[in-house]
Amino acid sequence: VSTVAPIHIAQLLTYMKLLNQSIGLMINFNCPTFLKRAKKPM
């Protein structure tokens, strides 16, 4: 995807809740330096 939309964050948060995880990491591999664009929702 070209940008991370709010629906992507919502999907990650849903997976985190279903798996009973407190930390999730969303990485958009569609950018040259994806580590600068990584988001860590809490």
Secondary structure as GFF3:
##gff-version 3
##sequence-region A 1 42
A	DSSP	alpha_helix	6	18	.	.	.	ID=ss1
A	DSSP	alpha_helix	34	37	.	.	.	ID=ss2
###
